[in-house]
Amino acid sequence: MGSTHHPLSIAIMGGGIAGLSLAAALVKKPHLDIHVYEAVPAHSDVGAGLALHRNALAAMALLGPEVHQAYLDKAINIGEDAEAEMATDIFFACGPHANTGADQEPVAELGRAKGRKSVSRADLLAGLLGLVPGEKVSFGKRLTKIWEEEEEEKVKFEFGDGTKGEADCVLGADGIRSVVRGYVVGEDHPARHPVNHDRWQVYRTVVTTEEAIEAGVEERFTRTVPILLGPRGHVNCIPMNKGTRLSAGVAVRGAALGEKEVDGPGKGNDEGRRKELDVGLYKDYTPEARAIVDLVARDTSASWAVGDHDNAPVYFKGRVAMLGDAAHASLPFAGNGAAQALEDAAVLDHLFERVKQPSQIEAALGAYDAVRRPRSQDVVDVARMLGRAYAFAERDIHEDPKKARVFFTQAGRFTNEADLTRQNEEAMAKMEDSVRGISKNN
């Protein structure tokens, strides 16, 4: 492939996990000139915790050792032994097979990996931001418009403050309500906006680990990532901030007001628009689960209605593409939203290593779409299915622990054990085939 004298300009819309991880990788390439535009004035801590699975760790390794190290510097071990294989443990919180007692084994597991850790989203963002030169990131830039003109090679964009810009390529990592998504799929497309088909509402609180234990939360649940299942809400905990704080939550199916009711952490605080968490509904849950519910119910101001995306028909248009939540927002129940964003970034980073001319951008984005869209949309479906299973509303698996173990094992293998090096190679092969086809036609 040929080269140009001037670096290709790439505008990354969104400074979340998808945008910053991609920027941290692309900024190392001298033939690219990248800039990240983030809507908010500064990142804030909304109490969101992440327990990244094996595929996320593999994607970070592909993006570069410094990306993986940024995560390691901010995360804590799940379990006492950093070298031990750890997993998210699944328990039944009620019913004849309830098994949350200290002497009982989990019914299944998800996300088994060696050296697995948990991290707060805010800490991970801070680590990734430190890998991108300050002059390459602009905060307070909320994208409002994007367009391409046939006679122009550059993609144009405009922000809410009235400023405008242009780049050879725009990569939209601007979240679940992405402006870039509207441009790519069309404002009137049925998959344009996020949805909440099962009307999920998440209630979450963040307290110190000491406070959680004093409130009756089992000490073992402050060091691991358990999910305790039941029909009126599943309960989970994620240790954060080097083990000093605990994010505890209850996710309730059917509690949101409607299928289009979707907000985000820290944005669902209008008490007139949400149902309170009624601890009386959990009397038949185990004492271990009820302790977490009671803790969360003390303050439900951080409640929000979660959402995801119905399948987009394509992830790119011209020299514009979307990634992360902009492309395939998923419910949090597979623990794989951040991992899928990192997979997106790994593929794009691999492809743009070979993109040296503006004419090659569409071939790269087409290859990215061909490889990443099917898998990422399957993960969206898996997350929906897992959510229903957590609520005892999927295939009656709660009635048979053996059946549940097989179900969760298969779901976990699909998300967790993908060959990401092969995924990158497949994308590169598709891109090179496309470039060769273009060259023959010219």
C-alpha positions in Angstrom: 0.0 0.0 0.0 1.2 3.5 -0.8 1.9 6.4 1.6 1.2 10.1 1.8 3.4 13.0 2.9 0.7 14.3 5.4 -0.6 12.3 8.3 -4.2 11.1 8.0 -6.5 13.0 10.4 -8.8 11.0 12.5 -11.4 12.6 14.8 -12.6 10.3 17.6 -16.0 11.5 18.9 -16.2 10.4 22.6 -13.6 10.0 25.3 -15.0 7.0 27.1 -13.4 3.5 27.2 -13.9 2.9 23.4 -12.6 6.3 22.3 -9.6 6.6 24.7 -8.4 3.0 24.3 -8.5 3.5 20.5 -6.8 6.9 20.8 -4.1 5.4 23.1 -3.2 2.9 20.4 -3.6 5.1 17.3 -1.6 8.0 18.7 1.6 5.8 18.5 1.3 5.7 14.7 3.3 8.5 13.0 1.2 8.4 9.8 -2.0 9.3 11.8 -3.0 12.6 13.4 -5.7 11.8 16.0 -7.9 14.0 18.2 -10.5 13.0 20.8 -13.6 15.2 21.3 -15.5 14.5 24.6 -18.9 16.0 25.3 -18.6 16.4 29.1 -16.4 19.1 30.6 -14.6 16.4 32.7 -15.1 12.8 33.6 -17.0 12.1 36.8 -17.3 9.1 39.1 -20.8 7.7 38.8 -20.0 4.6 40.9 -19.8 2.2 37.9 -17.6 -0.8 38.4 -16.2 -3.2 35.8 -15.0 -6.8 36.2 -13.4 -7.3 32.8 -13.4 -10.7 31.2 -10.7 -12.6 29.4 -11.6 -11.1 26.0 -11.2 -7.6 27.4 -7.7 -8.4 28.7 -6.8 -9.9 25.4 -8.0 -6.8 23.5 -6.0 -4.5 25.7 -2.9 -6.6 25.1 -3.4 -6.2 21.4 -3.8 -2.4 21.8 -0.5 -2.3 23.5 1.3 -3.1 26.8 0.8 0.4 28.1 -3.0 0.1 27.6 -3.0 -3.1 29.6 -0.7 -1.6 32.2 -3.0 1.4 32.7 -5.7 -1.1 33.6 -3.4 -3.1 35.9 -2.4 0.1 37.7 -5.9 1.0 38.6 -7.5 -2.4 39.2 -7.6 -4.8 42.2 -7.4 -8.6 42.2 -10.6 -10.6 42.4 -9.5 -13.0 45.1 -6.3 -13.1 47.2 -4.0 -14.7 44.6 -3.2 -12.6 41.6 -2.1 -15.6 39.6 -5.2 -17.7 40.4 -8.0 -18.2 37.8 -11.1 -16.3 39.0 -14.7 -16.0 37.7 -18.0 -14.2 38.3 -19.9 -16.6 40.5 -23.6 -17.2 39.9 -25.9 -18.1 42.8 -29.6 -18.6 43.2 -31.0 -16.1 45.8 -34.3 -17.8 46.4 -36.3 -20.9 45.6 -35.6 -24.6 46.4 -32.1 -24.4 44.9 -31.0 -21.2 46.8 -27.3 -21.6 47.5 -25.8 -18.3 48.8 -24.6 -19.8 52.1 -20.9 -19.6 53.0 -20.5 -23.4 52.6 -22.3 -23.6 49.3 -20.8 -23.7 45.8 -22.0 -21.3 43.0 -24.4 -22.9 40.5 -22.3 -21.6 37.6 -19.7 -19.0 36.6 -18.9 -16.5 34.0 -15.7 -14.8 32.8 -13.1 -17.2 34.2 -9.6 -15.8 33.6 -6.2 -15.8 35.2 -5.3 -12.6 37.1 -8.8 -11.2 36.7 -9.4 -7.9 38.4 -12.1 -5.3 39.0 -11.9 -1.6 38.5 -14.1 1.5 38.7 -14.9 3.0 35.3 -13.6 6.4 36.5 -10.3 4.9 37.4 -9.9 3.1 34.1 -10.8 6.3 32.2 -8.2 8.2 34.1 -5.6 5.6 33.3 -6.4 5.6 29.6 -6.5 9.4 29.5 -3.0 9.5 30.8 -1.8 7.7 27.6 -3.1 10.3 25.2 -1.2 13.7 25.0 -3.3 16.5 26.5 -3.3 18.5 23.3 -4.9 15.6 21.6 -8.1 15.7 23.8 -10.7 18.4 23.9 -13.4 18.3 26.6 -16.8 20.1 26.5 -17.2 19.3 22.8 -20.7 17.8 22.3 -21.1 16.7 18.7 -24.4 18.0 17.1 -23.9 17.5 13.4 -21.8 15.5 10.9 -21.8 15.5 7.2 -19.8 14.5 4.0 -19.8 16.4 0.8 -19.1 14.6 -2.6 -16.7 17.3 -3.8 -14.8 17.3 -0.5 -12.5 14.6 0.8 -12.9 15.7 4.4 -15.7 14.7 6.8 -17.2 17.8 8.4 -18.6 18.1 11.9 -20.0 20.7 14.3 -20.3 21.0 18.1 -22.9 22.5 20.4 -20.7 25.5 21.1 -20.8 26.4 17.4 -17.3 25.4 16.5 -16.6 23.2 13.5 -14.0 20.8 12.3 -13.0 18.4 9.7 -11.0 15.2 9.4 -10.1 12.5 6.9 -12.1 10.0 9.0 -14.5 10.2 12.0 -14.8 7.4 14.4 -17.9 7.7 16.7 -17.5 6.5 20.2 -20.1 8.9 21.5 -22.2 6.5 23.5 -25.6 5.0 23.5 -27.3 8.2 22.2 -24.7 8.6 19.5 -25.0 11.4 17.0 -22.7 9.4 14.7 -25.1 6.5 14.9 -27.9 8.7 13.5 -25.6 9.7 10.6 -24.6 6.1 9.8 -28.0 4.3 10.0 -30.3 7.3 9.4 -32.3 9.4 11.8 -35.5 7.5 10.9 -34.1 4.0 11.1 -35.9 1.7 13.7 -32.5 0.9 15.4 -31.5 4.6 15.7 -32.4 5.0 19.4 -31.7 2.9 22.5 -34.5 0.6 23.8 -35.3 -1.2 27.0 -37.6 -4.0 25.9 -37.7 -5.8 29.3 -38.0 -2.4 31.2 -34.9 -2.9 33.3 -34.2 -0.6 36.2 -30.9 -0.7 38.0 -30.6 0.5 41.6 -27.0 1.0 42.7 -25.1 2.4 45.6 -21.4 2.8 46.4 -20.1 2.7 49.9 -16.9 1.9 51.7 -16.1 -1.7 52.1 -16.2 -1.2 55.8 -19.7 0.2 55.6 -20.9 -2.7 53.6 -19.6 -5.3 56.0 -21.1 -3.3 59.0 -24.4 -3.4 57.1 -24.3 -7.2 57.0 -22.9 -7.8 53.6 -20.9 -11.0 53.6 -17.2 -10.2 53.6 -16.5 -12.7 50.8 -18.9 -10.7 48.6 -16.8 -7.6 49.0 -13.7 -9.3 47.5 -15.3 -11.2 44.5 -18.0 -10.4 41.9 -21.1 -12.5 42.8 -24.5 -12.4 41.0 -27.4 -13.6 43.1 -30.4 -14.5 41.0 -34.1 -14.1 41.7 -37.4 -13.3 40.0 -37.8 -9.8 41.6 -34.3 -8.6 40.9 -30.8 -10.0 40.8 -28.2 -8.7 43.2 -24.5 -8.1 42.5 -21.4 -6.5 44.0 -18.2 -5.2 42.5 -15.1 -4.2 44.6 -13.6 -0.9 43.4 -10.8 1.6 44.2 -8.2 -1.0 45.2 -10.8 -2.7 47.4 -11.7 0.3 49.5 -15.2 0.8 48.1 -18.0 -1.5 47.0 -20.5 -1.0 44.2 -23.7 -2.9 45.1 -26.8 -3.1 42.9 -30.1 -4.6 42.3 -31.4 -4.9 38.7 -35.2 -5.3 38.4 -36.9 -6.5 35.3 -40.2 -4.6 34.6 -39.5 -1.7 36.9 -38.8 1.0 34.3 -41.8 2.9 33.1 -41.6 1.9 29.4 -39.5 0.3 26.7 -38.1 3.6 25.6 -37.2 4.6 29.1 -33.4 4.7 29.0 -31.0 6.9 30.9 -27.7 6.3 32.5 -25.7 6.3 35.7 -26.3 9.5 37.6 -29.1 10.6 35.2 -32.1 8.7 36.5 -32.6 10.7 39.7 -36.0 12.1 39.0 -38.0 10.4 41.7 -41.3 11.0 39.9 -40.1 8.9 37.0 -39.0 5.7 38.7 -40.2 3.1 41.1 -38.6 2.8 44.5 -36.8 -0.4 45.5 -39.3 -2.2 47.8 -37.3 -4.3 50.2 -40.5 -6.1 51.2 -40.5 -7.9 47.9 -37.3 -9.8 48.9 -38.5 -11.5 52.0 -38.1 -14.9 50.4 -34.5 -14.2 49.3 -31.6 -15.6 51.3 -30.2 -13.5 54.2 -27.0 -12.9 52.2 -29.0 -11.5 49.3 -31.3 -9.4 51.5 -28.4 -7.8 53.2 -27.2 -6.4 49.9 -30.8 -5.3 48.9 -31.2 -3.5 52.2 -27.9 -1.7 51.7 -28.9 -0.6 48.2 -32.3 0.5 49.3 -30.8 3.1 51.8 -30.2 5.4 48.8 -31.7 4.8 45.4 -30.9 8.2 43.9 -28.4 6.5 41.6 -31.1 4.4 40.0 -31.3 4.4 36.2 -33.1 2.6 33.4 -30.6 0.6 31.3 -30.9 0.1 27.6 -29.3 -1.4 24.6 -29.6 -1.2 20.8 -31.5 -3.2 18.3 -29.3 -4.3 15.5 -27.9 -1.7 13.1 -27.7 -2.8 9.5 -24.2 -1.4 9.2 -21.5 0.2 11.3 -20.0 2.7 8.8 -21.0 5.1 6.1 -18.3 6.6 3.8 -15.4 7.6 6.0 -17.4 7.6 9.2 -17.8 4.6 11.6 -19.2 3.9 15.0 -17.8 1.8 17.8 -18.5 0.8 21.4 -21.9 1.8 22.8 -22.6 4.0 19.8 -22.6 0.8 17.6 -23.8 -1.9 19.9 -24.9 -0.8 23.4 -25.7 -3.8 25.4 -27.4 -4.5 28.8 -24.8 -4.9 31.5 -25.7 -8.5 32.3 -23.0 -10.2 30.3 -20.3 -8.0 31.8 -19.0 -7.5 28.2 -19.9 -3.9 27.1 -16.5 -2.5 27.8 -14.9 -5.7 26.4 -16.7 -5.3 23.1 -15.6 -1.7 22.9 -12.0 -2.8 23.4 -12.4 -5.5 20.7 -13.7 -2.8 18.3 -10.6 -0.6 19.2 -8.2 -3.5 18.7 -9.6 -4.3 15.2 -9.6 -0.6 14.1 -6.1 -0.1 15.5 -4.9 -3.2 13.6 -6.4 -2.0 10.3 -5.2 1.6 10.5 -1.7 0.4 10.8 -2.0 -0.2 7.0 -4.1 2.8 6.1 -1.8 5.3 4.6 -4.0 7.0 2.0 -7.5 8.5 2.3 -8.7 6.2 -0.4 -8.1 3.2 1.8 -10.3 4.4 4.7 -13.5 3.0 3.4 -11.9 -0.4 2.8 -10.7 -0.4 6.4 -14.1 0.6 7.8 -15.9 -2.0 5.6 -13.6 -4.7 6.9 -14.2 -3.6 10.5 -18.0 -3.7 9.9 -17.8 -7.2 8.4 -15.9 -8.7 11.3 -17.1 -6.8 14.3 -20.9 -6.3 13.6 -22.0 -10.0 13.7 -20.1 -10.8 16.9 -20.9 -7.6 18.8 -24.6 -7.9 18.0 -24.6 -11.5 19.1 -23.2 -10.3 22.4 -26.1 -7.8 22.7 -28.5 -10.8 22.3 -26.5 -12.8 24.9 -26.8 -10.0 27.4 -30.6 -9.8 26.9 -30.8 -13.6 27.4 -28.7 -13.5 30.5 -30.8 -10.8 32.0 -33.9 -12.8 31.6 -32.1 -15.9 33.0 -31.1 -13.8 36.1 -34.8 -12.9 36.5 -35.9 -16.6 36.3 -37.6 -15.8 33.0 -35.5 -17.8 30.5 -36.1 -21.4 29.6 -36.9 -22.3 33.2 -33.3 -22.9 34.0 -33.8 -21.8 37.6 -35.7 -25.1 38.1 -32.7 -27.2 37.2 -29.1 -26.3 38.5 -27.5 -28.6 36.0 -29.3 -27.0 33.1 -28.4 -23.6 34.5 -24.7 -24.5 34.6 -24.7 -25.6 31.0 -26.6 -22.5 29.9 -24.2 -20.0 31.7 -21.1 -21.9 30.7 -22.0 -21.7 27.0 -22.9 -18.0 27.2 -19.6 -17.3 29.1 -17.5 -19.2 26.5 -19.0 -17.2 23.6 -18.1 -13.9 25.1 -15.0 -14.8 26.9 -13.0 -17.2 24.7 -12.9 -15.5 21.3 -9.7 -15.6 19.4 -9.0 -11.9 19.0 -5.8 -12.3 17.1 -7.7 -14.2 14.5 -10.4 -11.6 14.5 -7.8 -8.9 13.7 -6.3 -11.1 10.9 -9.7 -11.7 9.4 -10.4 -8.0 9.3 -7.0 -7.3 7.7 -7.5 -9.9 5.0 -10.9 -8.4 4.1 -9.4 -5.0 3.9 -6.6 -6.1 1.7 -9.0 -7.9 -0.6 -11.0 -4.7 -0.9 -8.0 -2.6 -1.6 -6.8 -5.0 -4.3 -10.3 -4.8 -5.9 -10.2 -1.0 -5.9 -6.7 -1.0 -7.5 -7.8 -3.4 -10.3 -10.8 -1.1 -11.1 -8.7 2.0 -11.3 
